[in-house]
Amino acid sequence: MTIPRPPAPWLIRPVKEQATTPPPFTGDWAPVDTRLDDVELLTVPAGQGPEDVVVGPEGHVYSGTEDGRVWRWQPDARAGARPDQIADTGGRPLGIEIDPRDGSLIVCDAYRGLLRITDDGTITDLAHRAADSRILFCNNAAVARDGVVYFTDSSNRFPVSHWRRDLLEHRPNGRVLAYDPASGRTDVVAEGFYFPNGVALTPDEDALLVCETVRHRLLRLSLPDGAVRDLGDLPAYPDNMSSVGDGTYWIALASPRVPIAERLLPHPHLRRIAAVLPTRLQPQPIPYVIMALVDGDGAVLRTLHGPAGRYVMATGVRQHGDTLWLGSLTERAIARTSLQ
């Protein structure tokens, strides 16, 4: 079963914004540690774009590719190991999490919505609407101890197939949602975000950290009141994020900020033109990935860099012991590196 791909608006609705200048990689962001140019790759047998990665209770590693398939590697898998296909959602799996109550997978399918997948491959649809509107771009999630799933709906205008148009439109089209398994309800936690992407719970579960890709910001969203605090501007575009469990968080930054995209912000007409050009003529991500470890106030504790572009568009990150796992929107493999 293939889930229908929703159409995207042909024209974007940009407004004039102030241009920004991408900051240099200095200080805490200096590329001192470039180990991301020397990662171990575990390829997928078919498809591409294992966008996120998660490690289960028994050490199995999971990811999903753009053809809808969800894969599982054995705990001791090395480069060349073939993963098992455990499910096919028919959509596009993005963020993937573990439900702490039973070890099942919680999957953000960009086209199908929020899903649960058990080890036998059974797929249960959890949420595809919120506040009487369709979830158009289910992206990344965090699961609370009681099973409540907080997740991002990145755009109410553009599906994942046209994510570039949302970035060029540069408007607050996204929202953060919460699915409660006890009631089966999906509620809006807060809305008005510029492409909300990665999300992670604080240890006390009294707030969420949210990555806002379009405005390259890290935000703190209080629960349950929905108050938002800006934790700072980032020198690259943040994607998924994950909690380490000790009050620190890894953020995957898929590309440094693109100077031409930032300079186009004061020019809505030029952005309208760029949005309908062939993809190859639009502003392009830079083949340089960064993983940043931050605390709950957004302070940078550590950065890992990949300036040579040997593993690009790294969108997912997960720490398991002394290993850091990476996913990518475009590569044909997940990756790992030692943190020692």
C-alpha positions as CSV (number, residue, x, y, z in Angstrom):
1,M,0.0,0.0,0.0
2,T,1.3,3.4,-1.0
3,I,0.0,6.4,0.7
4,P,-1.0,9.2,-1.7
5,R,1.5,12.0,-1.9
6,P,-0.3,15.3,-1.3
7,P,0.1,18.1,-3.9
8,A,2.1,21.2,-3.0
9,P,1.0,24.8,-3.7
10,W,2.8,26.0,-6.9
11,L,3.4,29.5,-5.6
12,I,4.9,30.4,-2.3
13,R,3.7,33.4,-0.2
14,P,6.9,35.1,1.1
15,V,7.1,38.4,2.9
16,K,10.0,40.7,3.2
17,E,12.4,39.6,6.0
18,Q,15.7,41.1,7.2
19,A,18.8,39.5,5.6
20,T,21.2,37.7,7.9
21,T,24.8,36.9,7.7
22,P,25.9,33.4,8.6
23,P,28.4,33.5,11.5
24,P,31.8,31.9,11.2
25,F,32.6,28.6,12.9
26,T,34.7,30.0,15.7
27,G,34.8,29.5,19.5
28,D,32.6,26.6,20.6
29,W,31.7,26.0,16.9
30,A,35.3,25.8,15.7
31,P,36.0,22.6,13.6
32,V,38.6,21.2,15.9
33,D,37.0,17.7,15.9
34,T,36.4,16.5,12.3
35,R,35.6,12.8,13.0
36,L,32.4,13.0,11.0
37,D,34.6,12.7,7.9
38,D,35.6,9.3,9.0
39,V,32.4,7.5,10.0
40,E,31.5,3.8,9.6
41,L,28.7,3.2,7.1
42,L,25.9,0.6,7.4
43,T,24.1,0.7,4.1
44,V,20.4,0.0,3.4
45,P,19.7,-2.8,0.9
46,A,17.1,-0.7,-1.0
47,G,15.9,2.9,-1.1
48,Q,17.8,5.8,0.4
49,G,17.6,8.5,3.0
50,P,17.6,6.8,6.4
51,E,16.6,10.1,7.8
52,D,16.6,9.3,11.5
53,V,18.1,6.5,13.7
54,V,17.2,5.0,17.1
55,V,18.6,2.2,19.3
56,G,16.1,-0.2,20.9
57,P,16.3,-1.7,24.4
58,E,18.2,-4.8,23.2
59,G,20.6,-2.8,21.1
60,H,19.0,-3.2,17.7
61,V,19.3,-0.1,15.5
62,Y,16.3,1.1,13.5
63,S,15.8,3.6,10.6
64,G,13.4,4.2,7.8
65,T,14.0,5.1,4.1
66,E,12.1,7.2,1.6
67,D,10.5,4.2,0.0
68,G,8.5,3.6,3.2
69,R,10.5,0.7,4.6
70,V,11.7,0.4,8.2
71,W,14.9,-1.5,8.8
72,R,16.5,-3.2,11.8
73,W,20.2,-3.9,12.3
74,Q,21.5,-6.4,14.8
75,P,23.2,-5.0,17.9
76,D,26.7,-6.2,16.7
77,A,26.2,-5.2,13.1
78,R,29.3,-3.9,11.3
79,A,29.8,-2.3,7.9
80,G,28.3,-4.6,5.2
81,A,25.8,-6.2,7.5
82,R,22.3,-6.5,5.9
83,P,19.4,-5.2,8.0
84,D,16.0,-6.9,8.3
85,Q,13.0,-5.1,6.9
86,I,10.4,-5.1,9.6
87,A,7.7,-2.9,8.0
88,D,6.6,-0.9,5.0
89,T,4.5,2.1,5.9
90,G,3.7,3.1,2.3
91,G,4.7,6.6,3.2
92,R,8.0,8.3,4.2
93,P,9.3,7.5,7.7
94,L,11.2,10.4,9.2
95,G,11.7,10.7,13.0
96,I,11.8,7.3,14.9
97,E,11.6,6.8,18.6
98,I,11.2,4.1,21.2
99,D,8.1,3.9,23.4
100,P,9.6,3.4,26.9
101,R,6.6,1.5,28.1
102,D,6.9,-1.5,25.7
103,G,9.8,-0.9,23.4
104,S,7.6,-0.5,20.3
105,L,8.6,2.1,17.6
106,I,6.9,5.4,17.3
107,V,7.4,6.6,13.7
108,C,6.7,10.0,12.2
109,D,5.6,9.2,8.7
110,A,5.7,12.5,6.7
111,Y,2.7,11.4,4.6
112,R,0.8,9.0,6.8
113,G,1.1,10.7,10.2
114,L,2.1,9.3,13.6
115,L,2.5,5.5,13.7
116,R,3.3,2.7,16.1
117,I,5.2,-0.3,14.8
118,T,5.8,-3.5,16.8
119,D,8.6,-6.0,16.3
120,D,6.4,-8.3,14.3
121,G,5.8,-5.5,11.8
122,T,2.3,-4.6,12.9
123,I,1.5,-0.9,12.0
124,T,-1.0,1.1,14.0
125,D,-2.1,4.6,12.9
126,L,-2.1,6.9,15.9
127,A,-2.7,10.4,14.5
128,H,-3.3,11.9,11.2
129,R,-5.3,15.0,12.2
130,A,-5.1,17.6,14.9
131,A,-7.5,20.5,15.7
132,D,-9.7,19.5,12.7
133,S,-6.8,19.8,10.2
134,R,-4.6,17.3,8.5
135,I,-1.1,16.6,9.8
136,L,0.7,17.4,6.5
137,F,4.4,17.0,7.5
138,C,4.9,14.7,10.5
139,N,8.6,15.0,11.2
140,N,10.2,14.3,14.6
141,A,9.0,13.1,18.0
142,A,9.8,12.6,21.7
143,V,8.0,10.1,23.9
144,A,7.3,10.8,27.6
145,R,7.4,8.2,30.3
146,D,3.6,7.9,30.3
147,G,3.5,7.3,26.5
148,V,2.4,10.8,25.5
149,V,4.1,11.6,22.1
150,Y,5.2,15.2,21.4
151,F,5.9,15.7,17.7
152,T,6.3,18.3,15.1
153,D,4.1,19.0,12.1
154,S,6.6,21.1,10.2
155,S,4.4,22.7,7.6
156,N,0.7,23.2,7.0
157,R,1.4,24.1,3.3
158,F,4.2,22.0,1.9
159,P,4.7,18.2,2.3
160,V,8.2,16.7,2.6
161,S,8.5,16.3,-1.2
162,H,8.5,20.1,-1.4
163,W,10.4,21.1,1.8
164,R,12.6,23.5,-0.1
165,R,9.5,25.7,-0.9
166,D,8.7,26.0,2.8
167,L,12.2,27.2,3.5
168,L,12.0,29.8,0.7
169,E,8.5,30.9,1.8
170,H,10.0,31.5,5.3
171,R,6.7,31.7,7.2
172,P,5.5,30.3,10.5
173,N,3.6,27.3,9.0
174,G,4.5,24.7,11.6
175,R,3.2,23.5,15.0
176,V,4.0,21.1,17.9
177,L,1.4,18.4,18.7
178,A,0.8,15.9,21.5
179,Y,-0.8,12.5,21.1
180,D,-2.2,11.0,24.3
181,P,-2.5,7.2,24.2
182,A,-4.9,7.2,27.1
183,S,-7.5,9.2,25.3
184,G,-6.4,8.8,21.7
185,R,-6.6,12.6,21.3
186,T,-4.1,14.7,19.4
187,D,-3.9,18.3,20.6
188,V,-1.9,21.4,19.5
189,V,0.7,22.3,22.1
190,A,1.8,25.5,20.3
191,E,1.9,26.8,16.7
192,G,3.4,29.5,14.6
193,F,6.9,28.0,14.2
194,Y,9.2,28.4,11.2
195,F,9.6,24.7,10.2
196,P,9.7,23.1,13.6
197,N,11.8,19.9,13.3
198,G,13.7,18.1,16.0
199,V,12.1,17.9,19.4
200,A,13.3,16.5,22.8
201,L,11.9,16.3,26.3
202,T,13.7,17.7,29.4
203,P,14.5,15.1,32.1
204,D,11.6,16.5,34.3
205,E,9.3,16.4,31.2
206,D,8.3,20.0,32.0
207,A,9.5,21.4,28.7
208,L,10.5,20.6,25.1
209,L,13.5,21.7,23.2
210,V,12.6,22.4,19.6
211,C,14.8,23.0,16.6
212,E,13.4,25.6,14.2
213,T,15.1,24.9,10.9
214,V,14.1,27.9,8.8
215,R,15.2,30.5,11.4
216,H,18.1,28.3,12.6
217,R,17.1,28.6,16.2
218,L,16.9,26.4,19.3
219,L,13.7,27.0,21.3
220,R,12.5,25.9,24.8
221,L,8.7,25.2,24.9
222,S,7.3,25.0,28.4
223,L,4.7,22.4,29.2
224,P,1.8,22.6,29.5
225,D,1.5,26.4,29.0
226,G,3.2,26.5,25.7
227,A,5.4,29.5,26.5
228,V,8.4,29.8,24.1
229,R,11.9,31.0,25.0
230,D,14.6,31.5,22.4
231,L,17.8,29.7,23.4
232,G,19.9,31.2,20.6
233,D,20.9,31.5,17.0
234,L,22.7,28.7,15.3
235,P,25.4,28.9,12.6
236,A,23.8,26.0,10.7
237,Y,20.4,24.5,9.9
238,P,19.2,22.2,12.7
239,D,17.2,19.1,11.9
240,N,16.5,16.2,14.3
241,M,17.6,16.2,17.9
242,S,17.7,13.6,20.7
243,S,18.1,13.6,24.4
244,V,21.1,11.9,26.0
245,G,19.1,11.5,29.2
246,D,21.3,13.6,31.5
247,G,20.0,17.0,30.6
248,T,22.1,17.3,27.4
249,Y,21.0,16.9,23.8
250,W,22.5,16.2,20.4
251,I,21.4,18.3,17.5
252,A,22.0,17.2,13.9
253,L,22.8,20.3,11.7
254,A,22.4,19.2,8.1
255,S,24.2,22.1,6.5
256,P,25.9,25.4,7.4
257,R,23.6,28.4,6.6
258,V,23.5,29.1,2.9
259,P,24.6,32.7,2.2
260,I,22.5,33.2,-0.9
261,A,19.4,32.0,0.9
262,E,20.0,34.4,3.7
263,R,20.6,37.3,1.3
264,L,17.3,36.5,-0.5
265,L,15.2,37.2,2.6
266,P,14.5,40.9,1.8
267,H,13.4,40.0,-1.7
268,P,10.1,38.1,-1.8
269,H,9.8,38.3,-5.6
270,L,13.1,36.7,-6.1
271,R,12.2,33.9,-3.7
272,R,9.0,33.3,-5.6
273,I,11.0,32.8,-8.7
274,A,13.5,30.6,-7.0
275,A,10.7,28.3,-5.6
276,V,9.6,27.3,-9.1
277,L,13.0,26.8,-10.6
278,P,14.4,23.3,-11.1
279,T,15.8,22.0,-7.8
280,R,19.4,22.2,-9.2
281,L,19.0,25.9,-9.7
282,Q,17.7,26.6,-6.2
283,P,19.9,27.5,-3.2
284,Q,21.7,24.2,-2.2
285,P,22.7,22.8,1.1
286,I,26.4,22.8,1.7
287,P,28.0,19.4,2.0
288,Y,29.3,19.9,5.5
289,V,27.6,18.4,8.6
290,I,27.8,19.2,12.3
291,M,26.7,17.4,15.4
292,A,26.3,19.7,18.5
293,L,25.9,18.7,22.1
294,V,24.0,21.3,24.1
295,D,22.6,21.7,27.6
296,G,19.0,22.6,28.5
297,D,19.8,26.3,28.1
298,G,21.3,25.9,24.7
299,A,24.9,26.3,25.7
300,V,27.2,24.4,23.4
301,L,29.3,21.7,25.1
302,R,30.8,19.9,22.1
303,T,30.8,19.9,18.3
304,L,31.8,17.3,15.8
305,H,32.3,18.3,12.2
306,G,32.4,16.8,8.7
307,P,33.8,19.6,6.5
308,A,35.0,17.2,3.7
309,G,31.4,16.2,3.0
310,R,32.0,12.4,3.1
311,Y,28.6,11.9,4.7
312,V,26.1,14.7,3.8
313,M,22.7,16.0,4.9
314,A,23.0,14.3,8.3
315,T,19.6,14.8,9.7
316,G,19.4,12.3,12.6
317,V,21.6,11.8,15.6
318,R,21.5,9.4,18.6
319,Q,23.9,8.5,21.3
320,H,24.1,5.0,22.6
321,G,26.9,4.4,25.1
322,D,30.1,5.7,23.5
323,T,28.7,5.5,20.0
324,L,27.0,8.3,18.1
325,W,24.6,7.1,15.3
326,L,23.7,9.3,12.4
327,G,20.9,9.3,9.8
328,S,20.8,11.2,6.5
329,L,18.0,12.6,4.3
330,T,19.9,11.7,1.1
331,E,22.6,9.0,1.8
332,R,22.1,5.3,1.3
333,A,23.5,4.4,4.8
334,I,23.3,5.2,8.4
335,A,26.6,6.0,10.1
336,R,28.3,5.7,13.4
337,T,31.4,7.1,15.1
338,S,33.0,6.6,18.5
339,L,32.7,9.4,21.0
340,Q,35.9,8.4,22.8
